[in-house]
């Protein structure tokens, strides 16, 4: 089986579970460390000719991460493309199982069982809190409706204030984010790399939780540790 992945979290899931199956991945596929495969461009601008040259049996993609015209071009080149949709944790587990089976897996990997067990009884916060969750600045963009990261946070006691927005990743002026008066501002380190020196200063007087973007937004082996990693960061900011 020869597989090309256009999604960093799926790249990690396949590489860890089915060593040797991956032959190509995007420039943004950083896990597992030292992954030695052909790089085929970015998630938004994959090189169709480079992918075709690898003669994959399957290309795995995601409806949010990858653009439809790029996927259509791959199909036009005669390649089979499996497109996932992940909007919450239960869907993530189902899609991971589907992807691994499509890539030739015959046994469920231990990490997937461990991830489901971890999320079956996540840490219980002392109280529920409200939050705004920026994912970009210049312009400011936040989590909106129907997002995987929003579902993850809700299961850890954090209700983000734009969950009912008409858009999934709306642009919201900074003044409006401040005026929403959340209990907490959650700042992940991807896709925008918020840091202690870049992000919290925009929200004076509000506690800010700097969290791992990989554990907040990736669906793969990182899910097993995500409840504990994220809970620790959220609790530190709530104090």
VOBA-1610 file (N, C-alpha, C; in pm, whole numbers, padded with zeros to 5 digits, always signed):
BEGIN
Unk+00084-00120+00000Unk+00000+00000+00000Unk+00087+00125+00000Unk+00055+00220-00087Unk+00128+00346-00095Unk+00029+00460-00071Unk+00059+00543+00029Unk-00035+00647+00070Unk+00035+00782+00074Unk-00035+00885+00026Unk+00008+01023+00041Unk-00092+01094+00131Unk-00043+01165+00231Unk-00131+01237+00323Unk-00119+01387+00304Unk-00235+01452+00298Unk-00240+01598+00286Unk-00283+01664+00416Unk-00284+01587+00526Unk-00331+01637+00655Unk-00231+01599+00764Unk-00170+01696+00832Unk-00068+01664+00932Unk-00111+01563+01038Unk-00232+01577+01092Unk-00273+01484+01197Unk-00293+01343+01142Unk-00344+01332+01020Unk-00360+01200+00959Unk-00225+01140+00921Unk-00131+01226+00884Unk+00004+01178+00856Unk+00062+01108+00979Unk+00048+01173+01094Unk+00100+01113+01217Unk+00027+00983+01249Unk-00105+00982+01232Unk-00182+00863+01264Unk-00140+00744+01179Unk-00122+00767+01049Unk-00084+00658+00960Unk+00060+00616+00983Unk+00150+00714+00998Unk+00291+00681+01015Unk+00317+00600+01141Unk+00247+00633+01249Unk+00265+00562+01376Unk+00201+00424+01371Unk+00088+00414+01304Unk+00011+00289+01305Unk+00055+00190+01198Unk+00098+00242+01084Unk+00130+00157+00969Unk+00264+00199+00909Unk+00373+00171+00978Unk+00505+00213+00931Unk+00532+00164+00788Unk+00587+00255+00707Unk+00625+00219+00571Unk+00518+00242+00467Unk+00394+00271+00512Unk+00285+00290+00416Unk+00291+00428+00350Unk+00325+00530+00427Unk+00331+00666+00373Unk+00449+00683+00278Unk+00422+00740+00162Unk+00530+00773+00068Unk+00540+00922+00044Unk+00438+00999+00085Unk+00441+01143+00066Unk+00356+01214+00169Unk+00396+01336+00205Unk+00323+01416+00304Unk+00353+01563+00278Unk+00274+01650+00340Unk+00291+01793+00317Unk+00412+01848+00392Unk+00449+01969+00358Unk+00559+02037+00427Unk+00525+02064+00573Unk+00395+02066+00605Unk+00350+02097+00741Unk+00335+01972+00827Unk+00363+01857+00773Unk+00351+01732+00849Unk+00477+01712+00933Unk+00471+01758+01057Unk+00589+01762+01144Unk+00602+01643+01238Unk+00499+01560+01244Unk+00502+01443+01333Unk+00466+01318+01254Unk+00528+01205+01291Unk+00632+01190+01393Unk+00763+01256+01349Unk+00844+01290+01447Unk+00972+01354+01418Unk+01058+01263+01331Unk+01124+01323+01235Unk+01214+01247+01150Unk+01145+01169+01040Unk+01018+01197+01014Unk+00945+01127+00909Unk+01016+01147+00775Unk+01055+01037+00712Unk+01133+01043+00588Unk+01046+01001+00470Unk+00973+01100+00416Unk+00890+01076+00297Unk+00906+01195+00204Unk+00861+01181+00082Unk+00866+01290-00015Unk+00769+01400+00028Unk+00815+01524+00026Unk+00730+01637+00061Unk+00665+01692-00066Unk+00532+01714-00057Unk+00457+01742-00180Unk+00394+01882-00178Unk+00448+01974-00097Unk+00394+02108-00090Unk+00308+02126+00034Unk+00230+02234+00036Unk+00149+02264+00153Unk+00013+02200+00149Unk-00062+02217+00257Unk-00197+02163+00262Unk-00290+02236+00165Unk-00262+02364+00142Unk-00345+02444+00053Unk-00291+02452-00090Unk-00170+02406-00110Unk-00112+02412-00246Unk-00026+02289-00275Unk-00087+02169-00264Unk-00010+02047-00292Unk+00028+02040-00440Unk+00142+01979-00468Unk+00190+01965-00605Unk+00131+01837-00665Unk+00029+01854-00749Unk-00040+01737-00805Unk+00054+01649-00886Unk+00146+01711-00962Unk+00237+01632-01044Unk+00332+01550-00957Unk+00377+01609-00846Unk+00467+01537-00755Unk+00394+01421-00688Unk+00269+01443-00652Unk+00189+01337-00590Unk+00167+01224-00689Unk+00129+01259-00812Unk+00103+01157-00914Unk+00227+01074-00942Unk+00344+01140-00939Unk+00469+01069-00967Unk+00499+00963-00861Unk+00442+00977-00743Unk+00463+00879-00637Unk+00375+00755-00656Unk+00283+00762-00749Unk+00192+00650-00779Unk+00126+00594-00654Unk+00059+00679-00576Unk-00004+00629-00454Unk-00130+00548-00484Unk-00158+00452-00398Unk-00285+00380-00405Unk-00398+00465-00348Unk-00361+00559-00259Unk-00462+00640-00193Unk-00402+00772-00149Unk-00479+00879-00163Unk-00445+01010-00108Unk-00548+01041-00001Unk-00504+01075+00120Unk-00597+01107+00228Unk-00598+01258+00251Unk-00719+01312+00265Unk-00737+01456+00275Unk-00848+01487+00374Unk-00875+01616+00393Unk-00978+01662+00484Unk-01053+01779+00421Unk-01185+01782+00438Unk-01266+01883+00371Unk-01238+02024+00419Unk-01183+02040+00537Unk-01149+02172+00589Unk-01004+02208+00558Unk-00917+02112+00573Unk-00773+02136+00558Unk-00732+02158+00412Unk-00800+02092+00321Unk-00759+02093+00180Unk-00866+02154+00091Unk-00823+02212-00020Unk-00916+02280-00110Unk-00974+02184-00214Unk-01102+02202-00243Unk-01169+02113-00337Unk-01105+02112-00476Unk-01062+02229-00530Unk-00999+02225-00663Unk-00873+02138-00667Unk-00797+02137-00558Unk-00676+02054-00554Unk-00714+01906-00552Unk-00818+01872-00476Unk-00861+01733-00469Unk-00921+01688-00601Unk-00994+01780-00666Unk-01050+01747-00798Unk-00939+01721-00899Unk-00830+01799-00890Unk-00718+01780-00982Unk-00652+01644-00962Unk-00643+01601-00838Unk-00586+01470-00810Unk-00675+01358-00864Unk-00804+01374-00846Unk-00896+01274-00902Unk-00888+01271-01055Unk-00876+01390-01115Unk-00866+01398-01260Unk-00740+01330-01311Unk-00639+01323-01225Unk-00514+01255-01261Unk-00525+01104-01240Unk-00643+01058-01199Unk-00665+00915-01183Unk-00635+00861-01046Unk-00619+00950-00948Unk-00585+00905-00812Unk-00709+00891-00726Unk-00708+00793-00637Unk-00817+00777-00541Unk-00792+00868-00423Unk-00894+00948-00387Unk-00881+01044-00278Unk-00989+01016-00173Unk-00947+00995-00051Unk-01039+00977+00061Unk-01043+01108+00139Unk-01161+01166+00151Unk-01176+01296+00219Unk-01249+01276+00351Unk-01188+01320+00458Unk-01249+01309+00590Unk-01322+01437+00626Unk-01416+01422+00719Unk-01485+01538+00779Unk-01482+01518+00929Unk-01429+01617+01001Unk-01415+01604+01147Unk-01462+01732+01212Unk-01577+01724+01280Unk-01633+01841+01347Unk-01642+01822+01498Unk-01624+01699+01545Unk-01626+01674+01690Unk-01548+01547+01719Unk-01532+01515+01847Unk-01450+01400+01887Unk-01505+01267+01839Unk-01634+01239+01857Unk-01684+01111+01808Unk-01660+01092+01658Unk-01678+01199+01582Unk-01653+01189+01439Unk-01505+01168+01411Unk-01419+01230+01491Unk-01275+01211+01473Unk-01237+01064+01491Unk-01291+01000+01595Unk-01259+00860+01618Unk-01309+00771+01504Unk-01428+00801+01455Unk-01482+00722+01343Unk-01397+00739+01217Unk-01359+00863+01190Unk-01282+00889+01069Unk-01141+00832+01078Unk-01082+00837+01195Unk-00949+00777+01211Unk-00955+00627+01184Unk-01056+00562+01236Unk-01071+00419+01211Unk-01090+00392+01062Unk-01170+00475+00996Unk-01195+00458+00852Unk-01067+00478+00772Unk-00989+00581+00805Unk-00866+00609+00732Unk-00766+00495+00748Unk-00747+00449+00870Unk-00648+00344+00893Unk-00685+00215+00823Unk-00813+00184+00819Unk-00856+00064+00747Unk-00837+00082+00596Unk-00865+00201+00547Unk-00846+00228+00404Unk-00699+00220+00365Unk-00611+00248+00461Unk-00467+00243+00436Unk-00408+00104+00457Unk-00494+00005+00481Unk-00447-00132+00494Unk-00440-00185+00634Unk-00481-00106+00732Unk-00476-00154+00870Unk-00579-00263+00895Unk-00540-00363+00968Unk-00633-00473+01001Unk-00661-00482+01150Unk-00577-00417+01231Unk-00597-00418+01376Unk-00605-00275+01426Unk-00689-00252+01523Unk-00705-00118+01580Unk-00580-00084+01662Unk-00515+00031+01638Unk-00393+00064+01712Unk-00422+00095+01859Unk-00325+00065+01943Unk-00343+00087+02087Unk-00370+00234+02118Unk-00300+00325+02048Unk-00318+00468+02080Unk-00462+00515+02059Unk-00531+00454+01964Unk-00669+00494+01938Unk-00760+00451+02054Unk-00736+00330+02106Unk-00810+00286+02224Unk-00778+00374+02344Unk-00651+00409+02359Unk-00610+00494+02472Unk-00673+00633+02460Unk-00681+00685+02339Unk-00741+00818+02318Unk-00889+00816+02353Unk-00959+00714+02308Unk-01102+00706+02339Unk-01124+00691+02489Unk-01039+00614+02554Unk-01052+00597+02699Unk-01025+00729+02771Unk-00925+00803+02725Unk-00891+00931+02789Unk-01006+01030+02779Unk-01074+01030+02666Unk-01183+01125+02645Unk-01316+01075+02700Unk-01323+00947+02736Unk-01445+00895+02797Unk-01465+00953+02937Unk-01354+00990+03002Unk-01362+01050+03135Unk-01256+01159+03146Unk-01275+01271+03076Unk-01176+01379+03078Unk-01173+01448+03215Unk-01068+01525+03242Unk-01061+01597+03370Unk-01184+01686+03389Unk-01231+01691+03512Unk-01349+01773+03544Unk-01301+01907+03600Unk-01336+02018+03535Unk-01289+02149+03583Unk-01364+02191+03709Unk-01307+02282+03787Unk-01377+02328+03908Unk-01507+02400+03873Unk-01514+02460+03756Unk-01636+02528+03710Unk-01626+02546+03559Unk-01739+02564+03493Unk-01738+02593+03349Unk-01702+02740+03331Unk-01630+02767+03224Unk-01589+02904+03196Unk-01623+02938+03051Unk-01638+03067+03026Unk-01658+03115+02890Unk-01526+03164+02833Unk-01513+03158+02702Unk-01385+03197+02641Unk-01405+03249+02499Unk-01311+03328+02455Unk-01294+03354+02313Unk-01166+03282+02274Unk-01163+03230+02151Unk-01051+03146+02109Unk-00996+03197+01975Unk-00906+03294+01979Unk-00845+03342+01855Unk-00759+03233+01791Unk-00764+03227+01659Unk-00676+03135+01586Unk-00586+03212+01491Unk-00608+03344+01479Unk-00526+03428+01391Unk-00537+03572+01436Unk-00438+03651+01401Unk-00446+03795+01420Unk-00396+03864+01293Unk-00439+03987+01276Unk-00409+04063+01152Unk-00465+03992+01028Unk-00595+03972+01019Unk-00701+04015+01111Unk-00728+03911+01220Unk-00797+03955+01323Unk-00834+03863+01429Unk-00942+03768+01379Unk-00920+03639+01398Unk-01016+03535+01364Unk-01029+03443+01485Unk-01148+03389+01505Unk-01173+03305+01622Unk-01247+03178+01583Unk-01251+03083+01676Unk-01335+02966+01656Unk-01481+03011+01651Unk-01556+02957+01554Unk-01699+02984+01545Unk-01778+02857+01567Unk-01877+02837+01483Unk-01966+02722+01500Unk-01903+02592+01452Unk-01946+02484+01509Unk-01927+02351+01450Unk-01781+02318+01422Unk-01693+02335+01523Unk-01552+02306+01503Unk-01505+02196+01598Unk-01409+02119+01552Unk-01348+02014+01634Unk-01288+02073+01761Unk-01211+02181+01747Unk-01147+02242+01864Unk-01251+02293+01963Unk-01361+02346+01914Unk-01467+02392+02003Unk-01527+02278+02083Unk-01545+02163+02019Unk-01598+02046+02089Unk-01499+01997+02194Unk-01371+01997+02161Unk-01267+01956+02256Unk-01273+02045+02380Unk-01279+02176+02360Unk-01282+02268+02474Unk-01409+02251+02557Unk-01522+02229+02491Unk-01647+02212+02564Unk-01640+02091+02657Unk-01572+01987+02612Unk-01560+01867+02695Unk-01466+01889+02813Unk-01390+01998+02810Unk-01301+02033+02920Unk-01355+02151+03001Unk-01483+02183+02980Unk-01547+02285+03062Unk-01535+02426+03012Unk-01499+02443+02885Unk-01482+02577+02828Unk-01584+02598+02716Unk-01673+02694+02736Unk-01775+02726+02635Unk-01732+02852+02561Unk-01695+02836+02434Unk-01647+02956+02363Unk-01766+03037+02311Unk-01752+03167+02316Unk-01864+03258+02299Unk-01911+03275+02156Unk-01837+03222+02060Unk-01877+03236+01920Unk-01925+03103+01861Unk-01963+03010+01949Unk-02007+02879+01903Unk-02134+02887+01818Unk-02213+02992+01836Unk-02335+03007+01759Unk-02321+03099+01640Unk-02199+03139+01608Unk-02177+03229+01495Unk-02212+03161+01364Unk-02256+03239+01266Unk-02294+03182+01136Unk-02174+03121+01063Unk-02053+03170+01093Unk-01932+03121+01027Unk-01853+03031+01121Unk-01775+02944+01061Unk-01695+02851+01142Unk-01570+02918+01196Unk-01513+03011+01120Unk-01393+03083+01164Unk-01410+03231+01131Unk-01496+03299+01206Unk-01527+03438+01172Unk-01415+03536+01205Unk-01412+03643+01129Unk-01328+03757+01162Unk-01406+03846+01259Unk-01345+03874+01373Unk-01411+03955+01475Unk-01314+04064+01521Unk-01355+04191+01516Unk-01265+04297+01561Unk-01222+04277+01706Unk-01099+04316+01734Unk-01045+04298+01868Unk-01132+04365+01974Unk-01183+04484+01943Unk-01267+04555+02039Unk-01390+04473+02075Unk-01444+04402+01977Unk-01562+04318+02003Unk-01525+04196+02087Unk-01406+04141+02064Unk-01363+04027+02145Unk-01347+04069+02291Unk-01289+04185+02312Unk-01273+04234+02449Unk-01408+04262+02514Unk-01499+04323+02436Unk-01630+04362+02489Unk-01714+04240+02526Unk-01684+04124+02468Unk-01759+04002+02501Unk-01737+03960+02645Unk-01632+04012+02707Unk-01601+03987+02849Unk-01600+03839+02884Unk-01516+03761+02816Unk-01508+03618+02851Unk-01435+03598+02984Unk-01456+03482+03043Unk-01379+03447+03163Unk-01232+03424+03128Unk-01208+03383+03002Unk-01078+03333+02963Unk-01056+03358+02814Unk-00931+03381+02777Unk-00892+03384+02636Unk-00800+03265+02612Unk-00836+03179+02517Unk-00756+03061+02486Unk-00675+03090+02360Unk-00542+03082+02372Unk-00452+03117+02262Unk-00367+02995+02223Unk-00402+02926+02116Unk-00322+02812+02071Unk-00198+02857+01995Unk-00101+02767+01981Unk+00022+02804+01909Unk+00018+02763+01762Unk-00100+02727+01711Unk-00121+02709+01568Unk-00271+02718+01541Unk-00311+02763+01423Unk-00228+02798+01308Unk-00144+02923+01327Unk-00196+03023+01404Unk-00109+03136+01439Unk-00033+03099+01566Unk+00093+03133+01569Unk+00174+03095+01684Unk+00167+03202+01794Unk+00060+03196+01872Unk+00051+03286+01987Unk+00153+03243+02092Unk+00215+03341+02156Unk+00314+03316+02261Unk+00287+03409+02377Unk+00364+03396+02483Unk+00348+03483+02599Unk+00370+03629+02563Unk+00449+03654+02457Unk+00479+03790+02416Unk+00399+03836+02294Unk+00314+03750+02243Unk+00239+03782+02122Unk+00098+03726+02134Unk+00008+03808+02187Unk-00131+03766+02204Unk-00192+03815+02334Unk-00137+03775+02451Unk-00197+03817+02578Unk-00204+03968+02596Unk-00107+04040+02539Unk-00107+04187+02557Unk-00230+04253+02494Unk-00295+04183+02402Unk-00414+04239+02336Unk-00538+04228+02424Unk-00528+04155+02536Unk-00644+04132+02623Unk-00610+04170+02767Unk-00580+04297+02791Unk-00542+04338+02927Unk-00654+04310+03027Unk-00614+04256+03141Unk-00711+04227+03246Unk-00783+04094+03233Unk-00759+04022+03123Unk-00824+03893+03104Unk-00721+03781+03116Unk-00752+03673+03188Unk-00659+03561+03194Unk-00649+03493+03058Unk-00526+03458+03020Unk-00502+03395+02890Unk-00437+03258+02909Unk-00492+03159+02842Unk-00436+03025+02845Unk-00363+02999+02715Unk-00231+02982+02722Unk-00152+02945+02606Unk-00154+02793+02595Unk-00212+02741+02488Unk-00231+02597+02477Unk-00162+02542+02352Unk-00139+02413+02355Unk-00079+02342+02242Unk-00182+02328+02130Unk-00152+02388+02015Unk-00241+02375+01901Unk-00253+02232+01853Unk-00147+02159+01863Unk-00150+02018+01821Unk-00248+01939+01906Unk-00250+01963+02036Unk-00341+01889+02121Unk-00484+01942+02114Unk-00500+02065+02067Unk-00634+02122+02055Unk-00699+02089+01921Unk-00620+02082+01814Unk-00679+02073+01681Unk-00646+01947+01603Unk-00545+01871+01647Unk-00508+01750+01573Unk-00589+01632+01620Unk-00630+01547+01528Unk-00697+01421+01560Unk-00607+01307+01514Unk-00542+01246+01613Unk-00445+01140+01587Unk-00390+01095+01721Unk-00268+01043+01723Unk-00210+00996+01849Unk-00205+01100+01960Unk-00199+01228+01924Unk-00195+01333+02026Unk-00322+01337+02110Unk-00431+01278+02061Unk-00556+01279+02136Unk-00545+01204+02269Unk-00455+01109+02278Unk-00443+01032+02402Unk-00395+01119+02518Unk-00308+01215+02491Unk-00255+01302+02596Unk-00329+01436+02603Unk-00409+01466+02503Unk-00471+01598+02493Unk-00553+01639+02615Unk-00637+01552+02673Unk-00716+01597+02788Unk-00629+01650+02903Unk-00522+01578+02934Unk-00436+01620+03045Unk-00356+01745+03009Unk-00298+01748+02888Unk-00215+01862+02847Unk-00298+01990+02844Unk-00416+01983+02785Unk-00500+02102+02774Unk-00556+02142+02910Unk-00596+02044+02989Unk-00651+02076+03121Unk-00549+02148+03207Unk-00425+02106+03202Unk-00322+02172+03282Unk-00306+02318+03240Unk-00306+02345+03111Unk-00291+02482+03063Unk-00412+02568+03100Unk-00531+02510+03091Unk-00652+02585+03125Unk-00660+02613+03273Unk-00624+02515+03355Unk-00628+02536+03501Unk-00528+02642+03543Unk-00410+02644+03479Unk-00309+02743+03515Unk-00359+02885+03489Unk-00436+02901+03381Unk-00487+03034+03348Unk-00607+03073+03435Unk-00682+02974+03483Unk-00802+03002+03564Unk-00768+03048+03705Unk-00646+03020+03750Unk-00610+03050+03889Unk-00611+03202+03914
//
